[in-house]
Each structure stands twice: as structure tokens, then as C-alpha cells.
């Protein structure tokens, strides 16, 4: 499965902690991330992560394009709900695309943990069937 990892600045340490804790599960999948988040995950875990641009510089939109092309299976996006983001329209578009294309989306560590544990148990295999139909 293809998994996107995104984190706002104040949540990047949480993403590193999460990726470290779930390294074994994540290592079994194809990972994508916005620029700085991806580099921090790579540095901390050694995981293979394809990095896009930084979120504010178009990375969110690059991941959104993958979603729109049915080329992304899951998004883990640790958002900072207490800080205004200059690229909030891009964030909203990414969340909307996830809803439109029925892409599992976690916006916090608790939900991300449930998604990865479900992925490990095969609860998201319906995405594989979906991919074959398109």
C-alpha cells in the first residue's frame, strides 16, 4: 500500500515518534511524505520515503494529485489545530480529496495507530480490490 506521511511543524516530532514506533509495519509499504517531514522520518528510522516538496511549497498538492489519480491508499497527516497555517486551503483540499476518493485519513496519532493496526490485520485490503477495478 502507498502511505503518505505529513506533519505540520509543531507535529513533526510526533510523526518521528510514531514512525519509529511503527517502523516494522511502515517498512512493508511504499511511503511518501512532504519534504521536511520525510527527511526527519528517514533520519530517525532509515525507512525508504519518497519526498515531495514542503507542504506550503506544493507538497500537499502533490500528494493530493496522487489521491485524485487513485495512486495513494492512506494518508497520515498530523495537523496542528492550534496554529494558523498559511497554506490552509491546500490542507482543506487534501482532506476533501481523501473524503471524495475514500482514502483512509488520520489527522492525529490515536487515529493513525488504529489505521496502521488495521492495515497490519488486513482491514484495509479493500483498497487493493479498489485498485484492481480502476
VMD Tcl script that draws the C-alpha trace (Angstrom):
set ca {
  {0.00 0.00 0.00}
  {1.04 3.58 -0.58}
  {1.03 5.71 2.56}
  {1.54 9.47 2.78}
  {3.13 10.98 5.90}
  {2.56 14.69 6.53}
  {3.04 16.77 9.68}
  {2.78 20.44 10.48}
  {5.88 21.96 12.10}
  {4.73 21.53 15.70}
  {3.75 17.89 14.98}
  {6.90 16.70 13.21}
  {8.38 15.26 16.41}
  {5.13 13.33 16.93}
  {5.44 11.94 13.40}
  {9.02 10.84 14.06}
  {7.94 9.16 17.30}
  {5.04 7.47 15.50}
  {7.18 6.28 12.56}
  {9.78 4.94 14.97}
  {7.16 3.03 16.96}
  {5.54 1.57 13.83}
  {8.68 1.21 11.74}
  {8.15 -2.52 11.12}
  {4.65 -2.00 9.73}
  {5.62 1.06 7.69}
  {8.65 -0.74 6.22}
  {6.29 -3.16 4.45}
  {4.68 -0.36 2.43}
  {5.58 2.35 -0.05}
  {5.99 5.62 1.83}
  {5.63 9.19 0.60}
  {6.00 12.41 2.56}
  {6.23 16.14 2.30}
  {9.82 17.42 2.33}
  {10.92 18.12 5.89}
  {8.65 15.51 7.45}
  {10.03 12.88 5.11}
  {13.63 13.78 5.86}
  {13.05 13.66 9.60}
  {11.41 10.23 9.30}
  {14.28 8.97 7.13}
  {16.90 10.28 9.56}
  {15.19 8.73 12.59}
  {14.13 5.38 11.12}
  {16.13 4.65 7.99}
  {12.86 3.96 6.17}
  {12.71 4.46 2.41}
  {10.49 7.51 1.88}
  {9.86 9.32 -1.40}
  {9.92 13.00 -0.54}
  {7.84 15.67 -2.23}
  {8.14 19.42 -1.79}
  {7.44 21.02 1.56}
  {3.70 21.30 2.26}
  {3.48 25.09 1.80}
  {5.51 24.81 -1.43}
  {3.17 22.30 -3.07}
  {3.87 19.00 -1.32}
  {0.29 18.73 -0.07}
  {-0.92 19.25 -3.64}
  {1.48 16.63 -4.99}
  {0.02 14.09 -2.57}
  {-3.48 15.33 -3.47}
  {-2.74 14.62 -7.13}
  {-1.81 11.04 -6.22}
  {-5.11 10.69 -4.35}
  {-7.06 12.06 -7.32}
  {-5.32 9.54 -9.59}
  {-6.16 6.65 -7.22}
  {-2.45 6.26 -6.54}
  {-2.47 6.70 -2.73}
  {-4.01 4.30 -0.22}
  {-3.71 6.05 3.12}
  {-2.83 9.48 4.50}
  {-1.40 10.12 7.94}
  {-1.46 13.87 8.45}
  {-0.59 15.16 11.91}
  {-2.23 18.57 11.82}
  {-1.64 21.36 14.27}
  {-5.19 22.56 15.03}
  {-3.99 25.42 17.25}
  {-1.74 27.25 14.77}
  {-2.95 29.09 11.67}
  {-1.40 27.62 8.52}
  {-0.65 29.89 5.55}
  {-1.47 27.02 3.19}
  {-4.75 26.08 4.88}
  {-6.62 25.93 1.53}
  {-4.18 23.20 0.41}
  {-4.75 21.32 3.68}
  {-8.52 21.54 3.24}
  {-8.24 20.35 -0.36}
  {-6.18 17.32 0.70}
  {-8.73 16.35 3.33}
  {-11.59 16.87 0.86}
  {-9.86 14.68 -1.75}
  {-9.37 11.95 0.85}
  {-13.10 12.04 1.51}
  {-14.07 12.13 -2.17}
  {-11.86 9.16 -3.06}
  {-12.48 7.24 0.19}
  {-8.84 7.29 1.28}
  {-8.35 6.42 4.97}
  {-7.07 9.60 6.66}
  {-5.71 10.06 10.18}
  {-5.15 13.57 11.49}
  {-3.80 12.59 14.90}
  {-1.67 9.89 16.48}
  {-4.59 7.97 18.01}
  {-6.38 7.51 14.70}
  {-3.11 6.81 12.88}
  {-2.39 3.99 15.31}
  {-5.81 2.45 14.64}
  {-5.27 2.69 10.88}
  {-1.84 1.04 10.99}
  {-3.02 -1.74 13.29}
  {-5.96 -2.27 10.93}
  {-3.60 -2.29 7.98}
  {-1.48 -4.92 9.71}
  {-4.57 -7.11 10.27}
  {-5.81 -6.76 6.67}
  {-8.76 -4.46 7.40}
  {-7.76 -2.11 4.60}
  {-7.30 -4.76 1.92}
  {-10.43 -3.37 0.21}
  {-8.08 -0.71 -1.21}
  {-6.29 -3.47 -3.15}
  {-9.60 -4.59 -4.65}
  {-10.46 -0.96 -5.45}
  {-7.13 -0.54 -7.25}
  {-7.79 -3.57 -9.42}
  {-11.18 -2.23 -10.53}
  {-9.78 1.09 -11.78}
}
mol new
graphics top color blue
foreach p $ca { graphics top sphere $p radius 0.5 }
foreach p [lrange $ca 0 end-1] q [lrange $ca 1 end] { graphics top cylinder $p $q radius 0.2 }
display resetview
